[in-house]
Amino acid sequence: MKNQDTEVRAESRGPHKLGRATGHNHESREMTADRTTPSCQLLTVRKVACLLSLHPRSVWRLTGLAEAGLSDFPRPLRLGPKSVRWRLSDVEDYLARLAGKDSA
């Protein structure tokens, strides 16, 4: 009987409540917010890191180098004091430039 009660309570919470417990709710909310036209799609540092197969800290290091003029890594858009995003098109262009350097 106790197992059935636990299952019912877990089901009644729904995926959004379960997501909060595991920390994935924020990610799913961002996914729906980023479904805009491809030319202006904005990415979080985690998504940029995922695209580049890097740790988010490495994305910040590359950003610091770009802001110092030492790298051609795309500069982020500062939407607010604690809100930073990268344009998908800028990240894709950066990857294309890297691929061009490797083939040359």
N, C-alpha and C positions, 0 to 999 in steps of 0.2 A: 504494500500500500504506500509506503514511504517513497519508493522509487517512482511510482506513478505520479504522486504529487509533485515531485521534483521535476519530472519531465513536463508536466502541464505548466508549471511555473516558468520553466525555461522556454517553452514554446510561446507562452503568452507575452514574454518580454519582447519577442520579435528580434530581427537581425540588428536593428539599430541599437538596442540595449546590449546585446551580446557583443557587438562591435566595440562599444565603449569599454567593456571589460578587457578586451584584447588590444585596444588602441587602434583599431582599424576603421572606426566610424569616421574619423577625420579624413582619412584617405578616400573613402567612398564618396564623401561629400565633395571633395575636390574634384573627383573624376566627373561628377555631374556638372560642376561649375565650369570645367574646362572644355565641355563639348560645345565649342563655338566654331566659327568658320576657321578652317585650317590656317589662313594667313595671319590670324590674330590670336591663335591659341597660346595661352600662357602656362608655363610650367613652374612648379615648385622646385626647390633645390633637390628634394628627394627624387623627383621625376627626371631632372637633368642628370643627376648622378646615376640613375638607373639606365638612361639612354647611353651614357658614356661608360658604363660599367666601372664606376668609381664610387668612392665613399663620399657622402655629402661634404665632409670636411675638405676633401680634395677639390671639389667644385668651388668652395670658398677661397682656397689657395689660388686656383686659376683666376678667379675673379679679382683677387688682390693684385696679381701680376698684370692683368689686363688694365686695371685702373691705374697702375703705375707705368703703363705703356710698355711693358715687357712681354706681352703676349697678345695674340689676336683672338683670345677667348671672348665670346660675346658678353657685353656688359648687361647687367640686369636692369629691369625697370623697378624703380622704388615707388611703390604705390602708397606707402605710408611709412611711419617711423619703424614699424616692425613687419612690413609686408613687402616682400621682394619676389619678383617673378622674371623668368626669361621667356622670350618669344621662341616658340618652337622653330620658326623659320630661321632665326639666328643660330640656334643650336645645330640645325640640319646643315646650314651653310658652313659652319665651323667644321663639322664632320666631313663635308665634301672637300674642304680645303685640306684637311689632314689626309684624306684619301688621295688627293692630287699630289701631295708632297711625297707620299709613299711610292706612288707609281712613277714619279719623275726621276 
